[in-house]
C-alpha cells in the first residue's frame, strides 16, 4: 500500500499483502497485514500481525496480537488477545491463566539457573 493511503480516513484492503495501515476506519478481506492501528476495523478471512483498535469486528481470521476496546468475532485464532469486551469465539494461546503459569515457570527456571551459577562460581 502506498504511503498516502496509510494516512487516509478510510482504508480498504482486498486480496493483497500490506506492511502497515493507520486510518480511522479499516476494512480488510482476504489480506495479509503486518500491523493495523485504527478506530474501527472490519476484517474477513485475513491474517494480521498486530491489531490495535477501538471497535474490531473479525470473521475467520488469524492474529498474533490483538489489542481492542470492543471485539466481536466469529472463529478467530490469536496468540494474545487483550480486550475490555469480547463477543464471539476467540481461541488464544496465552490467556490470563496460561500467561500466569508461563510466568511462574519462566521465573522458576531463571531462579534455578541463578542458584546453580552461584554454587558453581
TORPA-4810 file (N, C-alpha, C, O; in nm, 3 decimals):
<nodes>
NODE_1_0.085_-0.117_0.000_0.000_0.000_0.000_0.089_0.124_0.000_0.187_0.130_0.074_X
NODE_2_0.056_0.221_-0.081_0.137_0.340_-0.091_0.125_0.422_0.037_0.030_0.406_0.114_X
NODE_3_0.224_0.509_0.060_0.230_0.587_0.183_0.110_0.680_0.198_0.063_0.699_0.310_X
NODE_4_0.059_0.737_0.089_-0.054_0.830_0.101_-0.182_0.759_0.144_-0.268_0.822_0.206_X
NODE_5_-0.198_0.631_0.114_-0.317_0.557_0.156_-0.315_0.526_0.306_-0.420_0.505_0.366_X
NODE_6_-0.197_0.522_0.367_-0.185_0.489_0.508_-0.244_0.598_0.598_-0.282_0.568_0.711_X
NODE_7_-0.252_0.721_0.551_-0.294_0.832_0.635_-0.438_0.875_0.610_-0.482_0.975_0.666_X
NODE_8_-0.511_0.803_0.528_-0.647_0.842_0.495_-0.743_0.809_0.609_-0.710_0.736_0.702_X
NODE_9_-0.862_0.866_0.599_-0.966_0.842_0.697_-1.016_0.699_0.688_-1.045_0.637_0.790_X
NODE_10_-1.027_0.646_0.566_-1.075_0.510_0.544_-0.976_0.435_0.456_-0.928_0.488_0.355_X
NODE_11_-0.945_0.310_0.496_-0.855_0.226_0.417_-0.925_0.093_0.390_-0.983_0.033_0.480_X
NODE_12_-0.917_0.048_0.264_-0.976_-0.080_0.225_-0.868_-0.164_0.159_-0.800_-0.119_0.066_X
NODE_13_-0.854_-0.288_0.207_-0.754_-0.379_0.153_-0.824_-0.508_0.113_-0.889_-0.571_0.196_X
NODE_14_-0.811_-0.547_-0.013_-0.872_-0.670_-0.063_-0.768_-0.752_-0.136_-0.706_-0.704_-0.231_X
NODE_15_-0.748_-0.875_-0.094_-0.662_-0.973_-0.159_-0.522_-0.920_-0.190_-0.474_-0.930_-0.303_X
NODE_16_-0.458_-0.864_-0.088_-0.320_-0.819_-0.105_-0.248_-0.819_0.028_-0.311_-0.829_0.134_X
NODE_17_-0.117_-0.807_0.024_-0.034_-0.800_0.145_0.007_-0.655_0.168_0.045_-0.584_0.075_X
NODE_18_0.000_-0.614_0.294_0.028_-0.475_0.329_0.118_-0.473_0.453_0.102_-0.556_0.543_X
NODE_19_0.211_-0.380_0.457_0.302_-0.365_0.572_0.230_-0.308_0.694_0.227_-0.372_0.799_X
NODE_20_0.172_-0.189_0.682_0.106_-0.124_0.795_-0.007_-0.034_0.746_0.000_0.025_0.639_X
NODE_21_-0.112_-0.026_0.828_-0.226_0.059_0.797_-0.255_0.146_0.919_-0.270_0.094_1.030_X
NODE_22_-0.264_0.275_0.899_-0.302_0.371_1.002_-0.417_0.454_0.947_-0.396_0.535_0.857_X
NODE_23_-0.537_0.434_1.000_-0.654_0.505_0.950_-0.763_0.506_1.057_-0.752_0.435_1.157_X
NODE_24_-0.866_0.584_1.035_-0.978_0.585_1.129_-1.065_0.462_1.110_-1.108_0.402_1.208_X
NODE_25_-1.093_0.424_0.985_-1.175_0.308_0.953_-1.098_0.218_0.857_-1.044_0.266_0.757_X
NODE_26_-1.093_0.088_0.888_-1.020_-0.007_0.804_-1.111_-0.125_0.772_-1.179_-0.178_0.860_X
NODE_27_-1.110_-0.167_0.646_-1.181_-0.286_0.602_-1.083_-0.375_0.527_-1.020_-0.330_0.431_X
NODE_28_-1.071_-0.502_0.570_-0.980_-0.597_0.506_-1.056_-0.724_0.470_-1.138_-0.771_0.548_X
NODE_29_-1.028_-0.778_0.354_-1.085_-0.905_0.312_-0.980_-0.984_0.238_-0.922_-0.936_0.140_X
NODE_30_-0.954_-1.105_0.284_-0.857_-1.195_0.224_-0.722_-1.125_0.205_-0.666_-1.124_0.096_X
NODE_31_-0.672_-1.066_0.315_-0.548_-0.989_0.309_-0.451_-1.036_0.417_-0.491_-1.102_0.513_X
NODE_32_-0.326_-1.001_0.399_-0.223_-1.023_0.500_-0.164_-0.889_0.537_-0.111_-0.818_0.452_X
NODE_33_-0.173_-0.853_0.665_-0.127_-0.721_0.709_-0.036_-0.739_0.830_-0.070_-0.812_0.923_X
NODE_34_0.077_-0.671_0.830_0.170_-0.680_0.943_0.114_-0.609_1.065_0.119_-0.664_1.175_X
NODE_35_0.060_-0.488_1.048_0.001_-0.418_1.163_-0.109_-0.323_1.116_-0.101_-0.260_1.011_X
NODE_36_-0.213_-0.316_1.200_-0.324_-0.224_1.177_-0.346_-0.146_1.305_-0.352_-0.203_1.414_X
NODE_37_-0.359_-0.014_1.292_-0.390_0.074_1.404_-0.502_0.165_1.358_-0.481_0.254_1.275_X
NODE_38_-0.623_0.143_1.412_-0.739_0.219_1.365_-0.845_0.224_1.474_-0.838_0.150_1.573_X
NODE_39_-0.941_0.311_1.455_-1.052_0.321_1.547_-1.154_0.211_1.525_-1.191_0.141_1.619_X
NODE_40_-1.198_0.195_1.403_-1.299_0.094_1.368_-1.240_0.003_1.260_-1.194_0.050_1.157_X
NODE_41_-1.242_-0.129_1.287_-1.179_-0.224_1.197_-1.275_-0.338_1.168_-1.334_-0.395_1.260_X
NODE_42_-1.290_-0.373_1.040_-1.368_-0.489_0.998_-1.278_-0.576_0.912_-1.223_-0.531_0.812_X
NODE_43_-1.265_-0.705_0.954_-1.173_-0.796_0.887_-1.243_-0.927_0.858_-1.318_-0.978_0.942_X
NODE_44_-1.219_-0.981_0.739_-1.279_-1.108_0.699_-1.174_-1.193_0.629_-1.111_-1.147_0.533_X
NODE_45_-1.154_-1.316_0.675_-1.062_-1.412_0.613_-0.924_-1.353_0.589_-0.874_-1.356_0.476_X
NODE_46_-0.861_-1.299_0.694_-0.731_-1.235_0.680_-0.638_-1.278_0.793_-0.681_-1.329_0.896_X
NODE_47_-0.510_-1.255_0.771_-0.409_-1.277_0.873_-0.345_-1.145_0.910_-0.296_-1.073_0.823_X
NODE_48_-0.344_-1.114_1.040_-0.294_-0.985_1.086_-0.186_-1.010_1.192_-0.204_-1.097_1.279_X
NODE_49_-0.077_-0.936_1.187_0.027_-0.947_1.288_-0.015_-0.881_1.417_-0.049_-0.950_1.514_X
NODE_50_-0.015_-0.749_1.421_-0.055_-0.672_1.539_-0.178_-0.590_1.502_-0.178_-0.517_1.403_X
NODE_51_-0.282_-0.605_1.583_-0.410_-0.540_1.556_-0.447_-0.455_1.676_-0.472_-0.507_1.784_X
NODE_52_-0.452_-0.321_1.657_-0.490_-0.228_1.764_-0.608_-0.146_1.718_-0.606_-0.086_1.610_X
NODE_53_-0.714_-0.143_1.800_-0.830_-0.065_1.762_-0.931_-0.052_1.873_-0.925_-0.122_1.973_X
NODE_54_-1.025_0.040_1.853_-1.133_0.060_1.949_-1.242_-0.044_1.929_-1.275_-0.118_2.021_X
NODE_55_-1.298_-0.050_1.810_-1.405_-0.144_1.776_-1.358_-0.233_1.662_-1.334_-0.186_1.551_X
NODE_56_-1.344_-0.363_1.692_-1.292_-0.457_1.594_-1.396_-0.566_1.570_-1.450_-0.624_1.665_X
NODE_57_-1.424_-0.592_1.443_-1.517_-0.698_1.403_-1.442_-0.791_1.308_-1.403_-0.750_1.199_X
NODE_58_-1.422_-0.919_1.349_-1.344_-1.014_1.270_-1.424_-1.141_1.245_-1.503_-1.184_1.328_X
NODE_59_-1.400_-1.201_1.128_-1.458_-1.331_1.095_-1.352_-1.415_1.026_-1.291_-1.371_0.929_X
NODE_60_-1.331_-1.537_1.076_-1.237_-1.633_1.017_-1.098_-1.572_0.996_-1.049_-1.566_0.884_X
NODE_61_-1.036_-1.528_1.105_-0.906_-1.462_1.096_-0.804_-1.527_1.189_-0.839_-1.597_1.283_X
NODE_62_-0.677_-1.501_1.160_-0.567_-1.542_1.245_-0.483_-1.420_1.278_-0.450_-1.341_1.190_X
NODE_63_-0.449_-1.405_1.406_-0.375_-1.287_1.452_-0.262_-1.329_1.544_-0.266_-1.435_1.606_X
NODE_64_-0.161_-1.245_1.553_-0.057_-1.265_1.653_-0.101_-1.195_1.782_-0.116_-1.260_1.886_X
NODE_65_-0.121_-1.064_1.777_-0.158_-0.985_1.895_-0.278_-0.899_1.861_-0.281_-0.831_1.759_X
NODE_66_-0.379_-0.902_1.950_-0.498_-0.819_1.934_-0.514_-0.733_2.059_-0.522_-0.785_2.170_X
NODE_67_-0.520_-0.602_2.041_-0.547_-0.507_2.148_-0.670_-0.428_2.109_-0.667_-0.351_2.013_X
NODE_68_-0.780_-0.447_2.184_-0.906_-0.385_2.144_-0.985_-0.339_2.265_-0.971_-0.395_2.374_X
NODE_69_-1.067_-0.238_2.244_-1.164_-0.197_2.347_-1.285_-0.289_2.338_-1.326_-0.347_2.439_X
NODE_70_-1.342_-0.304_2.220_-1.456_-0.392_2.195_-1.421_-0.484_2.079_-1.381_-0.438_1.972_X
NODE_71_-1.436_-0.615_2.101_-1.400_-0.714_2.000_-1.518_-0.805_1.973_-1.568_-0.872_2.064_X
NODE_72_-1.563_-0.809_1.847_-1.669_-0.900_1.804_-1.606_-0.995_1.704_-1.541_-0.952_1.608_X
NODE_73_-1.624_-1.127_1.726_-1.555_-1.223_1.642_-1.645_-1.337_1.599_-1.751_-1.363_1.657_X
NODE_74_-1.600_-1.402_1.496_-1.657_-1.527_1.451_-1.542_-1.617_1.409_-1.486_-1.599_1.301_X
NODE_75_-1.505_-1.712_1.492_-1.398_-1.808_1.464_-1.265_-1.738_1.438_-1.218_-1.731_1.324_X
NODE_76_-1.204_-1.688_1.544_-1.076_-1.618_1.536_-0.973_-1.690_1.621_-1.003_-1.734_1.733_X
NODE_77_-0.852_-1.702_1.569_-0.740_-1.759_1.644_-0.636_-1.650_1.664_-0.609_-1.570_1.575_X
NODE_78_-0.577_-1.649_1.786_-0.483_-1.544_1.821_-0.381_-1.596_1.921_-0.412_-1.683_2.002_X
NODE_79_-0.258_-1.543_1.915_-0.160_-1.574_2.018_-0.198_-1.506_2.149_-0.211_-1.572_2.252_X
NODE_80_-0.216_-1.375_2.144_-0.251_-1.297_2.263_-0.366_-1.204_2.227_-0.361_-1.134_2.126_X
NODE_81_-0.470_-1.203_2.310_-0.583_-1.113_2.291_-0.608_-1.038_2.420_-0.630_-1.098_2.525_X
NODE_82_-0.606_-0.905_2.412_-0.636_-0.820_2.527_-0.750_-0.728_2.484_-0.734_-0.646_2.393_X
NODE_83_-0.865_-0.741_2.553_-0.981_-0.662_2.517_-1.069_-0.639_2.639_-1.077_-0.725_2.727_X
NODE_84_-1.135_-0.523_2.644_-1.229_-0.495_2.752_-1.353_-0.583_2.741_-1.401_-0.635_2.841_X
NODE_85_-1.405_-0.600_2.620_-1.521_-0.687_2.599_-1.502_-0.768_2.472_-1.459_-0.717_2.369_X
NODE_86_-1.535_-0.898_2.482_-1.522_-0.989_2.368_-1.656_-1.058_2.347_-1.713_-1.115_2.439_X
NODE_87_-1.706_-1.051_2.223_-1.827_-1.123_2.184_-1.788_-1.219_2.073_-1.736_-1.177_1.970_X
NODE_88_-1.814_-1.347_2.093_-1.785_-1.445_1.990_-1.679_-1.544_2.033_-1.643_-1.551_2.150_X
NODE_89_-1.629_-1.619_1.936_-1.536_-1.728_1.959_-1.394_-1.684_1.930_-1.358_-1.658_1.815_X
NODE_90_-1.310_-1.676_2.035_-1.169_-1.643_2.021_-1.088_-1.754_2.086_-1.107_-1.784_2.204_X
NODE_91_-0.998_-1.814_2.010_-0.909_-1.916_2.064_-0.770_-1.856_2.074_-0.709_-1.819_1.974_X
NODE_92_-0.720_-1.846_2.199_-0.590_-1.785_2.222_-0.491_-1.888_2.274_-0.530_-1.986_2.338_X
NODE_93_-0.363_-1.865_2.247_-0.258_-1.948_2.302_-0.230_-1.906_2.446_-0.216_-1.990_2.534_X
NODE_94_-0.223_-1.775_2.469_-0.197_-1.723_2.603_-0.317_-1.642_2.653_-0.335_-1.527_2.613_X
NODE_95_-0.398_-1.702_2.739_-0.500_-1.625_2.808_-0.443_-1.586_2.945_-0.325_-1.608_2.969_X
NODE_96_-0.524_-1.531_3.032_-0.473_-1.485_3.162_-0.413_-1.599_3.243_-0.305_-1.583_3.301_X
NODE_97_-0.481_-1.713_3.248_-0.434_-1.824_3.329_-0.305_-1.884_3.272_-0.210_-1.908_3.348_X
NODE_98_-0.299_-1.908_3.142_-0.179_-1.967_3.084_-0.061_-1.869_3.087_0.054_-1.912_3.097_X
NODE_99_-0.087_-1.739_3.077_0.020_-1.641_3.089_0.078_-1.640_3.230_0.199_-1.627_3.247_X
NODE_100_-0.008_-1.655_3.331_0.039_-1.661_3.469_0.124_-1.786_3.492_0.228_-1.779_3.556_X
NODE_101_0.079_-1.900_3.440_0.156_-2.024_3.453_0.289_-2.012_3.382_0.392_-2.053_3.435_X
NODE_102_0.289_-1.956_3.261_0.413_-1.935_3.187_0.510_-1.847_3.267_0.630_-1.877_3.272_X
NODE_103_0.459_-1.740_3.329_0.543_-1.652_3.409_0.605_-1.723_3.528_0.723_-1.703_3.557_X
NODE_104_0.527_-1.806_3.598_0.578_-1.880_3.713_0.685_-1.980_3.670_0.788_-1.992_3.735_X
NODE_105_0.660_-2.052_3.562_0.758_-2.150_3.513_0.885_-2.080_3.468_0.995_-2.125_3.501_X
NODE_106_0.873_-1.971_3.395_0.990_-1.896_3.349_1.071_-1.844_3.467_1.194_-1.856_3.467_X
NODE_107_1.005_-1.787_3.567_1.074_-1.735_3.684_1.143_-1.848_3.762_1.254_-1.830_3.812_X
NODE_108_1.078_-1.963_3.771_1.137_-2.076_3.842_1.263_-2.126_3.773_1.364_-2.152_3.839_X
NODE_109_1.258_-2.139_3.641_1.375_-2.183_3.566_1.488_-2.081_3.579_1.603_-2.118_3.597_X
NODE_110_1.455_-1.954_3.569_1.555_-1.848_3.582_1.622_-1.853_3.720_1.744_-1.844_3.729_X
NODE_111_1.543_-1.868_3.825_1.598_-1.874_3.961_1.683_-2.000_3.980_1.786_-1.995_4.047_X
NODE_112_1.641_-2.112_3.922_1.719_-2.236_3.931_1.858_-2.216_3.873_1.957_-2.251_3.937_X
NODE_113_1.868_-2.159_3.752_1.998_-2.137_3.691_2.080_-2.033_3.766_2.203_-2.041_3.768_X
NODE_114_2.015_-1.937_3.826_2.086_-1.837_3.906_2.148_-1.901_4.030_2.262_-1.870_4.065_X
NODE_115_2.075_-1.989_4.095_2.128_-2.059_4.213_2.243_-2.151_4.173_2.345_-2.156_4.242_X
NODE_116_2.227_-2.223_4.064_2.334_-2.311_4.015_2.459_-2.231_3.984_2.570_-2.274_4.016_X
NODE_117_2.443_-2.117_3.922_2.558_-2.032_3.886_2.633_-1.986_4.010_2.756_-1.983_4.011_X
NODE_118_2.560_-1.951_4.115_2.622_-1.906_4.239_2.697_-2.020_4.309_2.802_-1.999_4.369_X
NODE_119_2.642_-2.142_4.300_2.706_-2.256_4.364_2.833_-2.298_4.291_2.931_-2.338_4.354_X
NODE_120_2.831_-2.288_4.158_2.946_-2.332_4.078_3.056_-2.228_4.077_3.174_-2.264_4.085_X
NODE_121_3.023_-2.103_4.066_3.125_-1.998_4.054_3.145_-1.937_4.186_3.226_-1.845_4.200_X
</nodes>
